[in-house]
Amino acid sequence: MAKTRTSSFGAGKRESHDASLFYDRNLYKHLFSKVESPKKLLQIEVPQARKWANKIYCESSENMKSIPDNAIALAFTSPPYNVGKDYDDDMGLQQYFDLLLNVAKEVYRVLRPGGRYVVNIANLGRKPYIPMNSFLYQIHMQAGFLPMGEIIWQKAKGANGSCAWGSWKSAKAPRLRDLHEYLLVFTKLAYARPDRGESDISRDEFMESTLSVWNVPPESAKRVGHPAPFPVELAERVIRLYSYVNDIILDPFVGSGSTCIAALKNKRDYVGYDISKKYCAIARKRINQFL
Ligand SMILES: C[S@@+](CC[C@H](N)C(=O)[O-])C[C@H]1O[C@@H](n2cnc3c(N)ncnc32)[C@H](O)[C@@H]1O
């Protein structure tokens, strides 16, 4: 197949694209320096024993001492929103960011080279609008992560009955009604896994999941018994796209255990952390019902 170089016109559908000129530009040169060669990454020892896995730890994920370094292939989570849900403390923004940074550093430690951290977050409020996604990029890059993409999780199709439009049919104070949340995708040290493994994603799902907008209906809080669960289906899509069969999947804010169920359904091992005894119990119960 012919290769094109970076040009004003992009590449045609049938040509593969040589992007080296783009990545050699000053835009990229000094921003990200942490990519390691696959050869070097393969020298980093990945622990094989798993006796700490397939457990829910009822502890803060700021210190995941039970998990050894370089052991986890993929972490997927939605952090506490700090907006007054049952489990939320009333933290100031800086205190909240410190928590997310501490957890990000721990996730970085336990991820294997080329391991991914996918963080589900919604932006908040309107007066002002708090762009959490933007703050979370800063926090995770500070912890050492390389950003590798962003998925818009579209939870509803629109016209969803919400009437929080600010001023009706007037430019006085119209407000946007969010139909979406974000999945921020980060990686440790490399954009490709240096090791080989079995992928179980179908052709059609791969085509769909590599598009940056995902349509997945939300989960019912009442049904699950947690105020802010994400759907198991969302976690399954992340898991099949970003991990191999038999990998270990971590959720550092596991809530009702949705990520763990998704891992088990897809022949992966899991590990979850939550500080709430109540949610640890719900997660264990849901997992046991699945087993
Ligand atoms: C948005 S919820 C996660 C919901 C989960 N994705 C689900 O599907 O059920 C965030 C969770 O973080 C937990 N949490 C808050 N601070 C924590 C900490 N320091 N360490 C571990 N978990 C924490 C809360 O108890 C809450 O269950």
PDBQT file of the ligand as one rigid body, heavy atoms in Angstrom, charges set to zero:
ROOT
HETATM    1  C1  LIG A 301     -19.027   7.507  40.996  1.00  0.00    +0.000 C 
HETATM    2  S1  LIG A 301     -18.909   6.271  42.214  1.00  0.00    +0.000 S 
HETATM    3  C2  LIG A 301     -18.446   4.827  41.298  1.00  0.00    +0.000 C 
HETATM    4  C3  LIG A 301     -19.603   4.087  40.750  1.00  0.00    +0.000 C 
HETATM    5  C4  LIG A 301     -19.239   2.833  39.965  1.00  0.00    +0.000 C 
HETATM    6  N1  LIG A 301     -18.642   3.170  38.690  1.00  0.00    +0.000 N 
HETATM    7  C5  LIG A 301     -20.461   1.937  39.747  1.00  0.00    +0.000 C 
HETATM    8  O1  LIG A 301     -20.738   1.550  38.589  1.00  0.00    +0.000 OA
HETATM    9  O2  LIG A 301     -21.154   1.616  40.718  1.00  0.00    +0.000 OA
HETATM   10  C6  LIG A 301     -17.476   6.663  43.128  1.00  0.00    +0.000 C 
HETATM   11  C7  LIG A 301     -17.162   5.757  44.300  1.00  0.00    +0.000 C 
HETATM   12  O3  LIG A 301     -15.920   6.182  44.877  1.00  0.00    +0.000 OA
HETATM   13  C8  LIG A 301     -15.935   5.818  46.243  1.00  0.00    +0.000 C 
HETATM   14  N2  LIG A 301     -14.810   6.544  46.903  1.00  0.00    +0.000 N 
HETATM   15  C9  LIG A 301     -14.754   7.821  47.340  1.00  0.00    +0.000 A 
HETATM   16  N3  LIG A 301     -13.527   8.110  47.839  1.00  0.00    +0.000 NA
HETATM   17  C10 LIG A 301     -12.772   6.984  47.698  1.00  0.00    +0.000 A 
HETATM   18  C11 LIG A 301     -11.418   6.640  48.002  1.00  0.00    +0.000 A 
HETATM   19  N4  LIG A 301     -10.576   7.512  48.574  1.00  0.00    +0.000 N 
HETATM   20  N5  LIG A 301     -10.979   5.389  47.710  1.00  0.00    +0.000 NA
HETATM   21  C12 LIG A 301     -11.823   4.464  47.145  1.00  0.00    +0.000 A 
HETATM   22  N6  LIG A 301     -13.125   4.738  46.848  1.00  0.00    +0.000 NA
HETATM   23  C13 LIG A 301     -13.588   5.964  47.104  1.00  0.00    +0.000 A 
HETATM   24  C14 LIG A 301     -17.339   6.174  46.696  1.00  0.00    +0.000 C 
HETATM   25  O4  LIG A 301     -17.706   5.463  47.871  1.00  0.00    +0.000 OA
HETATM   26  C15 LIG A 301     -18.167   5.788  45.462  1.00  0.00    +0.000 C 
HETATM   27  O5  LIG A 301     -18.747   4.489  45.609  1.00  0.00    +0.000 OA
ENDROOT
TORSDOF 0
